[in-house]
Amino acid sequence: MSASRYLPDRAAWIFAIKTFVAAMLALYIAFAAGLERPYWAMATVYIVANPLSGALRSKAVYRLLGTLAGAIATIATVPNLVNTPELLSAVLALWIAGCLYLAMVDRTPRAYAFILAGYTVAIVGFPVVEVPGAVWDIVVSRTEEIAIGVICATLVSSLVFPSHLGPVLGARIVAWLRDVDRLAVDAIAPDEATPVEARRFGPRLAAEAVGIRAMTTHLSYDTSALKDAVRPATELQQRMVMTLPLIASLRDRLADLRALGGVTEPLEALLTKVRGWIASAATAQPADAALLRGEIAQLQDQADLAAGWEGVLLISVLERLRELVDWRQDCLALYLHIIGGGGRRNMPRSAMDVAGEMTLDRDHGVAALRGAAVVVVIFITCAYWIGTGWADGAQAVMLAAVACCFTALQDDPVPSIWGLMVPVTISAACAAIGQFVILPLASSPEMLVIAAGAFFIPAGLLMEIPATQRFGGALTVFTATLLALQGSYSADFATWANGTAAALFGVAVAAAGSALVLPAGVAWSVRRRLRANWADLAAVARGRKPMARALLAGLFLDRIGLLAPSPAMVTTNGQMTAVAAMTDLRVGINLIDLNALRREMPSELGAAVDDVLREAAAHFTRAVARDAMPPAPASLLQAIDRALDAATATTTSFKRNVVLGLAGLRCNLFPAAAAYAPPAVADVAVLVLSDEGVAG
């Protein structure tokens, strides 16, 4: 592992110092306002801190709204239910669980509003149970403290050396397009190394596309020249998601054609030109793409379905090449429009149309399970608090709920919750040193700032370094909370010990309770997302889920992208899982194409295609029921071949599109099957054999 991943750069130092300045500003304002717990303002700065000012502003709005909603919920419930602690605990637990559920199914910046609405109730609601008469004052004070932290973090991030989102997004798009170009060149190269490249880059590029899409949601809050580029950036991503399955399909069809010796000299010359065009991305002109389309069209006119399976594969390769040229030219034009400062007006003309907005994967079952886990954790912690009468039990419940909320968006939150024990322990030790050794010597505000900076600036560096980001975030937040800076020195060992014990107990219960409810490991998440893919394919095959190509591609690649960061996907089996998911996506596109053409088909061809769709729907339904993908049945292969017979015999204008859809299904579902032989070719073969027999 490279040591540079752990070394701070200039941007990390700027971020750490800016965040510390914002934290001190928030602490000073909270001191001046006479708020009860000014350290919450400081801790909030580290909770909301983000290196990109646009992303911070985007989230800050929703965090303020979430805090307000949580405060209102606390005022509405605590005074009315304080005399029934069991019922109050249940209501607050259900509120937090409901907010967590909404955050998980939303998966946009709005999710922060739901998360804040949830753990604001935990932060404010549980500690005020013992003083219900002061609930209004305490809730207002907590809301003010959190709001001060959010506002200070936003102002300092926006005004002091702001790190704009636009250039970072542009750089990530450039890197993504460069990697996709490499994948495309490898796909049409004459060597056989491309499957390895696909396994290596496919899942990573899908994950990067998901990350780019997430960044785009914050773009309108940025102050760079790209703040008005939300529409072109969104359209670019819609085309990006279609490029990955297209390249995978082109690679496989071309490999099949090479295996049959069907790559002719004109086709090889065309492939060489396409590779050269991709390699010259920096200087390529729209006219170059138009010339390539013309050459592809000439070969398409010469291709003949009657030439057998080679003819079908050749037509498929040429169609995929045409789409690759169109998609890539659209991506290049949109990117140049974005970096040129073009907004939603004067959009470049696109060669390919994309319907609708991109779809996110929303797993309601997992979201409900995470909500149930929070309920169990809060019930266990509250039962111990109520049963023992522990004075700091409210803080344990609060931290248990916060730990669940902080880690809920991860595929396997339990290890992450257990991982919080390390920064909590270190934070407790640092808080003890600060309270009992350093703060008694800090005789002035300046000395307090210097003493705090000696810890929080280095800890802030850890927040910006990718390898230590989570650890650094937890370390700063918990240290600011356990240090509990007040307007005057009032350190007490018993208070520190109880607070530390509550923090460790709350995190431990959060981990143990979540482990009781949530399935173990990321393998369960992998299987669940694959099962969701199969269920979608069954619905598409039945025609019950009409969906455009790009929408299905966006949904499937979103799932692949969510899986890609998982450690399980680094293994050989994980890479094969990602490849299988990409194959499922290509099958889905073929099913969508066939369903779109179904109404225009003549009766005989339509009946044959209906058989294919029914068999495909049954196949994927069996996969969902078994929680594993069985081998595609021979009856489905036979149905596809019968439909190909009917398609090649028809004279409809869309004959070629039907054949391409059926051929795609055959190649993706039955890669090892013998080559399809059209009826005319088969009949000729029989006659030749008969003549040879007579002659012999």
C-alpha positions as CSV (number, residue, x, y, z in Angstrom):
1,M,0.0,0.0,0.0
2,S,1.4,3.4,-1.0
3,A,2.5,5.6,1.9
4,S,1.2,8.7,0.0
5,R,-2.3,7.6,0.9
6,Y,-1.5,8.5,4.5
7,L,0.4,11.8,3.9
8,P,-1.4,15.1,3.9
9,D,-1.1,17.5,1.0
10,R,-1.7,21.2,0.8
11,A,-5.4,20.8,0.4
12,A,-5.5,18.6,3.5
13,W,-3.8,21.3,5.6
14,I,-6.1,24.0,4.3
15,F,-9.1,21.9,5.1
16,A,-7.9,21.0,8.6
17,I,-7.1,24.6,9.5
18,K,-10.3,26.0,8.0
19,T,-12.4,23.4,9.9
20,F,-10.6,24.2,13.1
21,V,-11.2,28.0,12.6
22,A,-14.9,27.3,12.0
23,A,-15.0,25.2,15.2
24,M,-13.4,27.9,17.3
25,L,-15.7,30.5,15.8
26,A,-18.8,28.4,16.6
27,L,-17.4,27.8,20.1
28,Y,-16.9,31.5,20.7
29,I,-20.3,32.4,19.5
30,A,-21.9,29.7,21.7
31,F,-19.9,31.0,24.7
32,A,-20.9,34.6,24.0
33,A,-24.6,33.6,23.7
34,G,-24.4,31.8,27.0
35,L,-25.6,28.5,25.6
36,E,-25.7,25.5,28.0
37,R,-23.5,23.2,26.0
38,P,-21.4,25.3,23.6
39,Y,-19.2,22.3,22.7
40,W,-22.1,20.9,20.7
41,A,-21.6,23.8,18.3
42,M,-17.9,22.8,18.0
43,A,-18.8,19.2,17.5
44,T,-21.4,20.0,14.8
45,V,-18.7,21.8,12.7
46,Y,-16.8,18.5,12.5
47,I,-19.9,16.5,11.8
48,V,-20.8,18.6,8.8
49,A,-17.3,19.4,7.6
50,N,-16.6,18.6,3.9
51,P,-13.6,19.5,1.8
52,L,-15.8,20.7,-1.1
53,S,-17.7,23.9,-0.2
54,G,-20.5,23.2,-2.7
55,A,-21.2,19.8,-1.1
56,L,-21.1,21.4,2.4
57,R,-23.6,24.1,1.4
58,S,-25.9,21.5,-0.1
59,K,-25.9,19.4,2.9
60,A,-26.1,22.3,5.4
61,V,-29.5,23.4,4.2
62,Y,-30.9,19.9,4.7
63,R,-29.1,19.5,8.1
64,L,-30.8,22.7,9.3
65,L,-34.2,21.5,8.2
66,G,-33.6,18.1,9.8
67,T,-32.5,19.7,13.0
68,L,-35.7,21.8,13.1
69,A,-37.8,18.7,12.4
70,G,-36.1,16.8,15.2
71,A,-36.6,19.6,17.6
72,I,-40.3,19.9,16.8
73,A,-40.7,16.1,17.3
74,T,-39.0,16.3,20.7
75,I,-41.2,19.1,21.9
76,A,-44.3,17.2,20.7
77,T,-43.4,13.9,22.4
78,V,-41.3,14.3,25.5
79,P,-43.6,16.5,27.7
80,N,-46.6,14.4,26.9
81,L,-45.1,11.0,27.4
82,V,-42.4,11.7,30.1
83,N,-44.5,9.9,32.8
84,T,-44.5,6.7,30.7
85,P,-40.8,6.1,30.0
86,E,-41.4,2.8,28.2
87,L,-43.9,4.4,25.8
88,L,-41.7,7.5,25.3
89,S,-38.7,5.3,24.5
90,A,-40.8,3.4,22.0
91,V,-42.1,6.6,20.3
92,L,-38.6,8.1,20.1
93,A,-37.2,4.8,18.8
94,L,-39.8,4.6,16.1
95,W,-39.2,8.2,15.1
96,I,-35.5,7.6,14.7
97,A,-36.1,4.3,12.8
98,G,-38.6,6.0,10.5
99,C,-36.2,8.8,9.7
100,L,-33.4,6.3,9.1
101,Y,-35.6,4.4,6.7
102,L,-36.5,7.5,4.7
103,A,-32.8,8.5,4.5
104,M,-31.8,5.1,3.1
105,V,-34.5,5.0,0.5
106,D,-34.0,8.6,-0.6
107,R,-30.2,8.5,-1.4
108,T,-30.0,12.1,-2.4
109,P,-28.8,15.2,-0.3
110,R,-32.3,15.2,1.2
111,A,-31.2,12.1,3.1
112,Y,-29.3,14.3,5.5
113,A,-32.5,16.0,6.5
114,F,-34.0,12.7,7.5
115,I,-30.8,11.6,9.4
116,L,-30.6,14.9,11.3
117,A,-34.3,14.7,12.1
118,G,-33.6,11.3,13.6
119,Y,-30.5,11.8,15.7
120,T,-31.4,15.3,16.7
121,V,-34.2,13.6,18.7
122,A,-31.6,11.2,20.2
123,I,-29.3,14.1,21.1
124,V,-32.0,16.3,22.5
125,G,-34.9,14.0,23.5
126,F,-33.3,11.5,25.7
127,P,-31.2,13.9,27.9
128,V,-34.3,16.1,28.7
129,V,-36.4,13.2,30.0
130,E,-35.2,13.9,33.5
131,V,-36.1,17.6,33.2
132,P,-39.3,17.7,31.1
133,G,-40.3,21.1,32.4
134,A,-37.2,22.6,30.7
135,V,-37.8,20.8,27.4
136,W,-38.5,24.0,25.5
137,D,-35.4,25.8,26.7
138,I,-33.1,22.8,26.2
139,V,-34.5,22.1,22.7
140,V,-34.0,25.7,21.7
141,S,-30.5,25.7,23.1
142,R,-29.5,22.5,21.3
143,T,-31.0,23.7,18.1
144,E,-29.1,27.0,18.4
145,E,-25.9,25.1,19.1
146,I,-26.3,22.9,16.1
147,A,-27.4,25.7,13.8
148,I,-24.3,27.8,14.9
149,G,-22.0,24.9,14.0
150,V,-23.6,24.4,10.6
151,I,-23.6,28.1,9.7
152,C,-20.0,28.7,10.9
153,A,-18.8,25.6,8.9
154,T,-20.6,26.8,5.8
155,L,-19.4,30.4,6.0
156,V,-15.7,29.5,6.6
157,S,-15.7,26.9,3.9
158,S,-17.3,29.2,1.4
159,L,-15.3,32.3,2.1
160,V,-11.8,31.1,3.1
161,F,-9.9,29.4,0.3
162,P,-13.1,27.7,-1.0
163,S,-12.6,24.3,-2.7
164,H,-15.0,24.4,-5.6
165,L,-16.9,21.3,-6.6
166,G,-16.9,22.1,-10.3
167,P,-13.2,21.5,-11.1
168,V,-13.1,18.3,-9.0
169,L,-16.2,17.0,-10.8
170,G,-14.6,17.9,-14.2
171,A,-11.4,16.1,-13.3
172,R,-13.3,13.0,-12.3
173,I,-15.3,13.0,-15.5
174,V,-12.1,13.3,-17.5
175,A,-10.5,10.4,-15.7
176,W,-13.7,8.3,-16.2
177,L,-13.8,9.0,-19.9
178,R,-10.1,8.2,-20.2
179,D,-10.6,4.9,-18.5
180,V,-13.6,4.1,-20.6
181,D,-11.6,4.9,-23.8
182,R,-9.0,2.5,-22.7
183,L,-11.6,-0.2,-22.1
184,A,-13.2,0.5,-25.5
185,V,-9.8,0.3,-27.3
186,D,-9.1,-3.0,-25.5
187,A,-12.5,-4.3,-26.4
188,I,-11.9,-4.0,-30.2
189,A,-8.2,-4.8,-30.1
190,P,-7.1,-8.0,-31.9
191,D,-5.6,-9.6,-28.8
192,E,-7.4,-11.7,-26.2
193,A,-6.6,-9.7,-23.0
194,T,-9.9,-7.9,-22.9
195,P,-11.9,-10.1,-20.4
196,V,-9.3,-9.4,-17.7
197,E,-9.5,-5.7,-18.4
198,A,-13.3,-5.8,-18.2
199,R,-13.2,-7.5,-14.8
200,R,-10.7,-5.1,-13.5
201,F,-12.2,-1.8,-14.7
202,G,-15.9,-2.6,-15.1
203,P,-17.0,-2.6,-11.5
204,R,-14.7,0.3,-10.6
205,L,-16.0,2.4,-13.4
206,A,-19.6,1.7,-12.4
207,A,-18.7,2.8,-8.8
208,E,-17.0,5.9,-10.1
209,A,-20.1,6.7,-12.2
210,V,-22.2,6.4,-9.0
211,G,-19.8,8.8,-7.3
212,I,-19.9,11.3,-10.1
213,R,-23.7,11.2,-10.1
214,A,-23.7,11.9,-6.3
215,M,-21.4,14.9,-6.8
216,T,-23.7,16.3,-9.5
217,T,-26.5,16.6,-7.0
218,H,-24.5,19.2,-5.2
219,L,-23.4,21.1,-8.3
220,S,-26.2,23.8,-8.1
221,Y,-24.9,24.9,-4.7
222,D,-21.3,25.5,-6.0
223,T,-19.9,28.9,-6.8
224,S,-17.6,27.8,-9.6
225,A,-18.2,28.4,-13.3
226,L,-19.9,25.0,-13.5
227,K,-22.7,25.7,-11.1
228,D,-25.2,26.0,-14.0
229,A,-24.1,22.8,-15.6
230,V,-26.5,20.4,-13.8
231,R,-28.5,19.6,-16.9
232,P,-25.6,18.8,-19.2
233,A,-23.8,16.9,-16.4
234,T,-26.9,14.8,-15.8
235,E,-27.3,14.1,-19.5
236,L,-23.6,13.2,-19.7
237,Q,-24.1,10.6,-16.9
238,Q,-27.1,9.2,-18.6
239,R,-24.9,8.4,-21.6
240,M,-22.0,7.3,-19.4
241,V,-24.0,4.4,-17.9
242,M,-25.0,3.1,-21.3
243,T,-21.3,3.0,-22.4
244,L,-20.2,0.2,-20.1
245,P,-22.7,-2.5,-21.1
246,L,-22.3,-1.4,-24.8
247,I,-18.5,-2.0,-24.6
248,A,-19.0,-5.3,-22.9
249,S,-21.4,-6.4,-25.6
250,L,-19.2,-5.3,-28.4
251,R,-16.2,-7.1,-26.9
252,D,-18.1,-10.4,-26.6
253,R,-19.7,-10.3,-30.0
254,L,-16.4,-9.4,-31.6
255,A,-14.7,-12.3,-29.8
256,D,-17.5,-14.7,-31.1
257,L,-17.0,-13.4,-34.6
258,R,-13.2,-13.8,-34.5
259,A,-13.7,-17.3,-33.2
260,L,-15.7,-18.1,-36.4
261,G,-13.1,-16.4,-38.6
262,G,-15.7,-13.8,-39.6
263,V,-13.6,-10.7,-39.2
264,T,-13.0,-9.5,-42.7
265,E,-10.3,-7.1,-43.9
266,P,-12.8,-4.2,-44.3
267,L,-14.0,-4.8,-40.8
268,E,-10.5,-5.0,-39.4
269,A,-9.6,-1.7,-41.2
270,L,-12.7,-0.1,-39.7
271,L,-11.8,-1.3,-36.2
272,T,-8.3,0.2,-36.6
273,K,-9.9,3.5,-37.6
274,V,-12.2,3.5,-34.6
275,R,-9.3,2.7,-32.2
276,G,-7.4,5.6,-33.7
277,W,-10.4,7.9,-33.4
278,I,-10.8,7.0,-29.7
279,A,-7.1,7.5,-29.0
280,S,-7.3,11.1,-30.5
281,A,-10.0,12.2,-28.2
282,A,-8.3,15.6,-27.5
283,T,-8.2,16.5,-31.2
284,A,-11.2,14.6,-32.6
285,Q,-13.8,16.6,-34.4
286,P,-17.5,15.9,-35.0
287,A,-16.7,15.4,-38.7
288,D,-14.5,12.5,-37.8
289,A,-17.4,10.7,-36.1
290,A,-19.6,11.4,-39.1
291,L,-17.0,9.7,-41.4
292,L,-16.9,6.7,-39.2
293,R,-20.7,6.4,-39.2
294,G,-20.6,6.5,-43.0
295,E,-18.1,3.7,-43.2
296,I,-20.1,1.6,-40.7
297,A,-23.3,2.2,-42.7
298,Q,-21.5,0.9,-45.8
299,L,-20.6,-2.3,-44.2
300,Q,-24.0,-2.6,-42.7
301,D,-25.5,-2.3,-46.2
302,Q,-23.3,-5.2,-47.4
303,A,-24.0,-7.4,-44.4
304,D,-26.6,-10.1,-44.9
305,L,-28.6,-12.1,-42.4
306,A,-28.8,-14.9,-44.8
307,A,-25.0,-15.5,-44.4
308,G,-25.7,-17.5,-41.3
309,W,-24.6,-17.0,-37.7
310,E,-21.5,-15.1,-38.9
311,G,-23.8,-12.6,-40.7
312,V,-25.8,-12.1,-37.5
313,L,-22.7,-11.5,-35.4
314,L,-21.3,-9.2,-38.0
315,I,-24.5,-7.1,-38.0
316,S,-24.4,-7.1,-34.2
317,V,-20.8,-5.9,-34.1
318,L,-21.5,-3.1,-36.6
319,E,-24.5,-2.0,-34.7
320,R,-22.6,-1.9,-31.5
321,L,-19.7,0.0,-33.2
322,R,-22.2,2.6,-34.5
323,E,-23.7,3.0,-31.0
324,L,-20.2,3.3,-29.5
325,V,-19.3,6.1,-31.9
326,D,-22.6,7.9,-31.1
327,W,-22.4,7.5,-27.3
328,R,-18.8,8.6,-27.2
329,Q,-19.3,11.6,-29.5
330,D,-22.2,12.7,-27.3
331,C,-20.1,12.3,-24.1
332,L,-17.3,14.3,-25.7
333,A,-19.6,17.1,-26.9
334,L,-21.3,17.3,-23.5
335,Y,-18.0,17.4,-21.6
336,L,-16.7,20.2,-23.8
337,H,-20.0,22.1,-23.3
338,I,-19.6,21.7,-19.5
339,I,-16.0,22.8,-19.2
340,G,-16.7,25.6,-21.7
341,G,-19.1,27.1,-19.1
342,G,-22.3,26.2,-21.0
343,G,-25.3,25.8,-18.9
344,R,-28.7,24.4,-19.7
345,R,-29.0,26.6,-22.8
346,N,-27.5,25.9,-26.2
347,M,-27.1,22.3,-25.4
348,P,-25.1,20.3,-28.1
349,R,-27.1,18.2,-30.5
350,S,-27.1,14.6,-29.4
351,A,-26.8,11.5,-31.7
352,M,-28.6,9.3,-29.2
353,D,-31.7,10.1,-27.2
354,V,-32.0,9.2,-23.5
355,A,-35.4,9.0,-21.9
356,G,-36.3,10.1,-18.4
357,E,-34.1,10.6,-15.3
358,M,-31.7,8.1,-14.0
359,T,-33.0,5.6,-11.5
360,L,-31.5,4.9,-8.1
361,D,-31.6,1.5,-6.3
362,R,-33.9,1.8,-3.3
363,D,-34.0,-1.3,-1.2
364,H,-37.0,-0.9,1.1
365,G,-36.4,-4.2,2.8
366,V,-32.8,-3.3,3.9
367,A,-34.0,0.2,5.0
368,A,-36.7,-1.4,7.1
369,L,-34.2,-3.8,8.7
370,R,-31.9,-0.9,9.6
371,G,-34.8,0.8,11.2
372,A,-35.6,-2.3,13.1
373,A,-32.0,-2.6,14.3
374,V,-32.2,1.0,15.7
375,V,-35.4,0.1,17.5
376,V,-33.8,-2.9,19.1
377,V,-30.6,-1.0,20.1
378,I,-32.6,1.8,21.7
379,F,-34.9,-0.6,23.5
380,I,-31.9,-2.5,25.0
381,T,-30.1,0.7,26.1
382,C,-33.3,2.3,27.5
383,A,-34.1,-0.9,29.4
384,Y,-30.7,-0.8,31.1
385,W,-31.0,2.9,31.7
386,I,-34.5,2.6,33.3
387,G,-33.7,-0.6,35.1
388,T,-30.5,0.7,36.8
389,G,-31.4,4.3,37.1
390,W,-28.0,5.2,35.7
391,A,-27.6,9.0,35.7
392,D,-25.7,9.0,32.4
393,G,-27.9,6.4,30.7
394,A,-29.5,9.1,28.5
395,Q,-26.1,9.8,27.0
396,A,-25.6,6.0,26.3
397,V,-28.9,5.9,24.5
398,M,-28.0,9.0,22.6
399,L,-24.7,7.7,21.4
400,A,-26.1,4.3,20.5
401,A,-28.7,5.9,18.3
402,V,-26.1,8.3,16.7
403,A,-23.7,5.3,16.0
404,C,-26.5,3.5,14.2
405,C,-27.4,6.6,12.1
406,F,-23.7,7.4,11.2
407,T,-23.1,3.9,9.8
408,A,-26.5,3.0,8.4
409,L,-25.7,3.9,4.8
410,Q,-22.9,1.2,4.7
411,D,-23.5,-2.3,3.3
412,D,-22.3,-3.9,6.5
413,P,-22.6,-1.4,9.4
414,V,-21.8,-3.7,12.3
415,P,-18.0,-3.8,11.7
416,S,-18.0,0.0,11.3
417,I,-19.9,0.4,14.6
418,W,-17.4,-1.8,16.4
419,G,-14.7,0.2,14.7
420,L,-16.0,3.3,16.5
421,M,-14.8,1.8,19.7
422,V,-11.2,2.7,18.8
423,P,-11.7,6.4,18.2
424,V,-14.1,6.6,21.2
425,T,-11.4,5.2,23.5
426,I,-8.7,7.4,22.0
427,S,-11.1,10.4,22.3
428,A,-11.8,9.6,25.9
429,A,-8.1,9.5,26.7
430,C,-7.5,12.7,24.8
431,A,-10.4,14.4,26.6
432,A,-9.0,13.3,30.0
433,I,-5.6,14.7,29.1
434,G,-7.2,17.9,28.0
435,Q,-9.5,18.3,31.0
436,F,-7.1,17.4,33.7
437,V,-3.7,18.4,32.4
438,I,-3.9,21.0,29.6
439,L,-7.0,23.1,30.3
440,P,-6.0,24.0,33.9
441,L,-2.9,25.6,32.3
442,A,-4.9,27.5,29.6
443,S,-5.3,30.8,31.4
444,S,-6.6,32.8,28.5
445,P,-8.8,32.3,25.4
446,E,-5.6,32.4,23.2
447,M,-4.1,29.6,25.2
448,L,-7.3,27.6,24.9
449,V,-7.2,28.0,21.1
450,I,-3.5,27.0,20.9
451,A,-4.1,24.0,23.1
452,A,-7.1,22.9,21.1
453,G,-5.4,23.4,17.8
454,A,-2.5,21.2,18.8
455,F,-5.0,18.3,18.7
456,F,-7.8,19.2,16.4
457,I,-5.7,20.4,13.4
458,P,-3.7,17.1,13.2
459,A,-7.0,15.2,13.7
460,G,-8.6,17.3,11.0
461,L,-5.9,16.1,8.6
462,L,-7.0,12.6,9.2
463,M,-10.5,13.6,8.0
464,E,-9.2,14.7,4.6
465,I,-6.9,11.7,3.9
466,P,-9.0,9.0,2.2
467,A,-7.4,6.1,4.1
468,T,-8.2,7.6,7.5
469,Q,-11.3,9.7,6.8
470,R,-13.8,7.7,8.9
471,F,-11.4,7.4,11.8
472,G,-10.6,11.1,11.7
473,G,-14.2,12.1,11.6
474,A,-15.2,10.0,14.6
475,L,-12.1,11.1,16.5
476,T,-12.8,14.8,16.1
477,V,-16.6,14.5,16.9
478,F,-16.2,12.3,19.9
479,T,-13.3,14.3,21.3
480,A,-15.2,17.6,21.0
481,T,-18.1,16.0,22.7
482,L,-16.3,14.3,25.6
483,L,-14.0,17.2,26.1
484,A,-17.2,19.2,26.9
485,L,-15.6,22.7,26.8
486,Q,-17.6,25.2,28.9
487,G,-17.4,28.9,29.5
488,S,-15.5,28.2,32.7
489,Y,-13.3,25.3,33.9
490,S,-15.4,22.7,35.7
491,A,-13.7,19.4,35.0
492,D,-14.7,16.5,37.2
493,F,-13.3,13.0,37.1
494,A,-16.6,11.3,37.9
495,T,-18.4,13.2,35.1
496,W,-15.6,12.3,32.7
497,A,-15.7,8.6,33.7
498,N,-19.5,8.4,33.5
499,G,-19.5,10.1,30.1
500,T,-16.7,7.8,28.8
501,A,-18.5,4.7,30.1
502,A,-21.8,5.9,28.5
503,A,-20.1,6.4,25.1
504,L,-18.4,3.0,25.1
505,F,-21.5,1.3,26.4
506,G,-23.7,3.0,23.8
507,V,-21.5,2.1,20.9
508,A,-21.1,-1.5,22.1
509,V,-24.9,-2.0,22.4
510,A,-25.3,-0.4,19.0
511,A,-22.9,-3.0,17.5
512,A,-24.3,-6.0,19.4
513,G,-28.0,-5.0,18.8
514,S,-27.4,-4.4,15.1
515,A,-25.6,-7.8,14.9
516,L,-28.7,-9.5,16.3
517,V,-31.0,-8.0,13.7
518,L,-29.0,-7.5,10.5
519,P,-27.7,-10.3,8.4
520,A,-23.9,-10.7,8.7
521,G,-21.5,-9.7,6.0
522,V,-21.6,-8.0,2.7
523,A,-22.3,-11.3,0.9
524,W,-26.0,-10.9,1.9
525,S,-26.1,-7.4,0.3
526,V,-24.5,-8.8,-2.9
527,R,-27.1,-11.6,-3.1
528,R,-29.9,-9.2,-2.4
529,R,-28.9,-6.8,-5.2
530,L,-28.5,-9.6,-7.7
531,R,-31.9,-11.0,-6.7
532,A,-33.3,-7.5,-7.3
533,N,-31.7,-7.5,-10.8
534,W,-33.4,-10.9,-11.6
535,A,-36.7,-9.7,-10.3
536,D,-36.5,-6.7,-12.6
537,L,-35.6,-8.8,-15.5
538,A,-38.5,-11.1,-14.9
539,A,-40.8,-8.1,-14.8
540,V,-39.3,-6.6,-17.9
541,A,-39.7,-9.9,-19.8
542,R,-43.4,-10.0,-18.8
543,G,-43.9,-6.5,-20.0
544,R,-45.0,-5.4,-16.5
545,K,-42.2,-3.0,-16.0
546,P,-41.9,-0.8,-19.0
547,M,-38.5,0.9,-18.9
548,A,-36.2,2.7,-21.2
549,R,-32.7,1.3,-21.9
550,A,-30.9,4.1,-20.1
551,L,-33.1,3.8,-17.0
552,L,-32.5,0.1,-16.7
553,A,-28.8,0.6,-17.3
554,G,-28.7,3.4,-14.7
555,L,-30.5,1.2,-12.1
556,F,-28.3,-1.9,-12.7
557,L,-25.0,0.1,-12.8
558,D,-26.1,1.9,-9.6
559,R,-26.3,-1.5,-7.9
560,I,-23.0,-2.7,-9.4
561,G,-21.4,0.6,-8.3
562,L,-22.7,0.2,-4.7
563,L,-21.2,-3.3,-4.6
564,A,-17.8,-2.3,-6.1
565,P,-16.3,-0.7,-3.0
566,S,-17.0,-3.9,-1.0
567,P,-14.0,-6.0,-0.1
568,A,-15.8,-9.1,-1.3
569,M,-15.8,-7.7,-4.9
570,V,-12.0,-7.6,-4.9
571,T,-11.8,-11.4,-5.0
572,T,-12.0,-13.5,-8.1
573,N,-15.6,-14.6,-7.2
574,G,-16.5,-10.9,-6.6
575,Q,-15.2,-9.9,-10.0
576,M,-17.2,-12.8,-11.6
577,T,-20.3,-11.5,-9.8
578,A,-19.8,-8.1,-11.3
579,V,-19.3,-9.6,-14.7
580,A,-22.5,-11.6,-14.3
581,A,-24.4,-8.5,-13.2
582,M,-23.2,-6.7,-16.3
583,T,-24.4,-9.7,-18.4
584,D,-27.8,-9.5,-16.7
585,L,-27.9,-5.8,-17.7
586,R,-27.3,-6.6,-21.4
587,V,-30.0,-9.3,-21.2
588,G,-32.4,-6.7,-19.8
589,I,-31.6,-4.3,-22.7
590,N,-32.3,-7.1,-25.2
591,L,-35.7,-7.8,-23.5
592,I,-36.6,-4.1,-23.5
593,D,-35.8,-3.9,-27.3
594,L,-37.9,-7.0,-28.0
595,N,-40.9,-5.7,-26.0
596,A,-40.7,-2.3,-27.7
597,L,-41.0,-4.1,-31.1
598,R,-43.6,-6.6,-30.1
599,R,-46.7,-4.7,-31.1
600,E,-45.5,-4.2,-34.7
601,M,-44.6,-7.9,-35.3
602,P,-46.6,-10.1,-37.6
603,S,-48.6,-12.8,-35.7
604,E,-46.2,-15.8,-36.3
605,L,-43.1,-13.8,-35.3
606,G,-45.0,-12.2,-32.4
607,A,-46.0,-15.6,-31.0
608,A,-42.4,-16.9,-31.3
609,V,-41.1,-13.9,-29.4
610,D,-43.8,-14.2,-26.8
611,D,-42.5,-17.8,-26.1
612,V,-39.0,-16.3,-25.6
613,L,-40.3,-13.7,-23.2
614,R,-42.3,-16.2,-21.2
615,E,-39.4,-18.6,-20.9
616,A,-37.0,-15.8,-19.9
617,A,-39.5,-14.5,-17.3
618,A,-39.8,-18.0,-15.9
619,H,-36.0,-18.4,-15.8
620,F,-35.4,-15.3,-13.8
621,T,-38.4,-16.0,-11.5
622,R,-36.7,-19.3,-10.7
623,A,-33.5,-17.5,-9.9
624,V,-35.3,-15.2,-7.5
625,A,-37.0,-18.1,-5.8
626,R,-33.8,-20.1,-5.4
627,D,-31.7,-17.0,-4.5
628,A,-29.2,-18.3,-7.1
629,M,-28.9,-18.2,-10.8
630,P,-29.6,-21.6,-12.3
631,P,-28.3,-22.5,-15.8
632,A,-30.6,-21.2,-18.5
633,P,-32.9,-24.0,-19.6
634,A,-32.7,-25.7,-23.0
635,S,-36.3,-24.8,-23.7
636,L,-35.3,-21.1,-23.6
637,L,-32.5,-21.7,-26.2
638,Q,-35.0,-23.6,-28.4
639,A,-37.5,-20.8,-28.1
640,I,-34.8,-18.2,-29.1
641,D,-33.8,-20.3,-32.1
642,R,-37.5,-20.7,-33.2
643,A,-37.9,-16.9,-32.9
644,L,-34.7,-16.4,-34.9
645,D,-36.1,-18.7,-37.6
646,A,-39.3,-16.7,-37.7
647,A,-37.4,-13.4,-37.7
648,T,-35.1,-14.3,-40.5
649,A,-38.0,-15.5,-42.6
650,T,-40.0,-12.3,-42.2
651,T,-39.7,-9.2,-44.5
652,T,-40.6,-6.5,-42.0
653,S,-38.6,-3.3,-41.9
654,F,-37.5,-3.9,-38.3
655,K,-36.3,-7.5,-39.0
656,R,-32.7,-6.6,-38.3
657,N,-33.5,-5.1,-34.9
658,V,-35.5,-8.2,-33.8
659,V,-32.6,-10.5,-34.9
660,L,-30.2,-8.4,-33.0
661,G,-32.3,-8.6,-29.8
662,L,-32.7,-12.3,-30.1
663,A,-29.0,-12.8,-30.9
664,G,-28.0,-10.8,-27.9
665,L,-30.2,-13.0,-25.6
666,R,-28.7,-16.1,-27.2
667,C,-25.1,-15.0,-26.8
668,N,-25.5,-13.7,-23.2
669,L,-27.6,-16.6,-21.8
670,F,-25.9,-19.4,-23.8
671,P,-22.3,-18.3,-24.5
672,A,-21.2,-21.9,-24.9
673,A,-24.0,-23.1,-27.2
674,A,-23.3,-24.2,-30.8
675,A,-23.6,-21.5,-33.4
676,Y,-27.2,-20.8,-34.6
677,A,-27.9,-22.1,-38.1
678,P,-30.7,-20.3,-40.0
679,P,-33.2,-22.6,-41.8
680,A,-31.9,-21.8,-45.3
681,V,-28.3,-22.5,-44.3
682,A,-29.3,-25.8,-42.6
683,D,-31.3,-26.9,-45.7
684,V,-28.3,-26.2,-48.0
685,A,-26.0,-28.2,-45.7
686,V,-28.4,-31.2,-45.8
687,L,-28.5,-31.1,-49.6
688,V,-24.7,-30.9,-49.9
689,L,-24.3,-33.9,-47.6
690,S,-26.9,-35.9,-49.6
691,D,-25.1,-35.1,-52.9
692,E,-21.8,-36.2,-51.4
693,G,-23.4,-39.4,-50.3
694,V,-24.8,-40.3,-53.7
695,A,-21.5,-39.4,-55.4
696,G,-19.6,-41.6,-52.9
